[in-house]
Structures are given as C-alpha cells and as structure tokens.
Amino acid sequence: MELENKIVDVLKTIYDPEIPVDIFELGLIYEVRIENEGDVFVDMTLTSPNCPVAETMPKEVEDKVAAVEGVKSAKVNIVFDPPWDKDMMSEEAKLELGFL
C-alpha cells in the first residue's frame, strides 16, 4: 500500500489547468493498479473529451508516476465511461470550488 500512497501523493501534484484543484481530488482518477512489482496502470478521465490538455495531461501523469521510487513503468488509460461530473469531486474540492 505504501507504493500506492506515494502514487496518490504524486497525482495530487497534477492540476487541471482550468480548475484550481488537483486531478485526484477532482475525481478524475478512477483506478490505480500496481502489477508485477511496479508496473502501474492508471485509469483516468478528463473533465471533457475536448479538454485542452487531453494530449499533455496523460503524459504528465505517466511521467510523474513513473518517477516514483518503486515504479517500473506507468501507463495511463483514458476512459469516458462513466463520464465525469462534479459529483465525483472530493468534499474538499467541492468546498474549494464553492459547490458546498
């Protein structure tokens, strides 16, 4: 679990450029799987399919996760099912953005 916690900590350093909240608190990360002692697979979505960072954000996630000690490789899978909506945000993110 320690490796997963380190990965989550790194994910919390990546921000959606249009919303001042990190991608983990926004609910954009659907799943983090660690296989074969360090191959990491991240299922994530974007706030919209036309998101301006659709090209760069998955690469940023892969690069930052791959740099975590204990990670051999990182692969991001972008999914739009289920589609993201604001209900997927953490309480903290909702508070910060004025939804609570």
Residue, then its C-alpha position, 0 to 999 in steps of 0.5 A: m500500500e505504501l507504493e500506492n500512497k506515494i502514487v496518490d501523493v504524486l497525482k495530487t501534484i497534477y492540476d487541471p489547468e482550468i480548475p484550481v484543484d488537483i486531478f485526484e481530488l477532482g475525481l478524475i482518477y478512477e483506478v490505480r493498479i500496481e502489477n508485477e512489482g511496479d508496473v502501474f496502470v492508471d485509469m483516468t478521465l478528463t473533465s471533457p473529451n475536448c479538454p485542452v490538455a487531453e494530449t499533455m495531461p496523460k503524459e504528465v501523469e505517466d511521467k510523474v508516476a513513473a518517477v516514483e521510487g518503486v515504479k517500473s513503468a506507468k501507463v495511463n488509460i483514458v476512459f469516458d465511461p462513466p463520464w465525469d461530473k462534479d459529483m465525483m469531486s472530493e468534499e474538499a474540492k467541492l468546498e474549494l470550488g464553492f459547490l458546498 
